[in-house]
Amino acid sequence: MGATLVTEHLAIVMLVHVLRSHLASESATEPGWLAGLADPAVAAALACVHRDPAHPWTVAELARAGSVSRTVLATRFKKAVGQGPHEYLTAWRIELAAKQLRRGERTVSSIAHAVGYGSDSALSTAFKRVMRPRPGTTGSTRIPRRDANAVTCLSCDTFRDRPVLANCVCPPAEV
């Protein structure tokens, strides 16, 4: 029991050191959600989006969470993350929906409501705009992407060409 606790804490300490090392490196200047965590206002907005992706977030609400104006948040968010707050929210919702669709345990309609869309057609429209195919046609493992060279990691469910979750280190799966 004590060894398990020590092992868990050691793993946390190692994770913190790896993150600090990454943030101190030159690659930390690349846009992405990790770079967004370095800015307190953007980090607050990211926390809101990840805590409740189904909420109908406005830039004003996210800016209030970070105690800045809408313009300041939008500018800093785009610079840090590489896309605007609404684009990030849409991409995050679609990532969550795609993961649930691959599992195949729920209906498209229930997934749509769970990730913040009022109907399956609203999810389908957003899904097509971001990922191309209809949600019900994703199959069990791979989702075709706009970029023919894009691959989906089957181990950790990240999309290699997405700025939202582009930090996958797993070997790429064949498309």
Secondary structure by P-SEA (a helix, b strand, c coil): caaaaaaaaaaaaaaaaaaaaaaaccccccccaaaaaacaaaaaaaaaaaacccccccaaaaaaaacccaaaaaaaaaaaccccaaaaaaaaaaaaaaaaaaaccccaaaaaaaaccccaaaaaaaaaacccccccccccccccccccccccccccccccccccccccccccccc
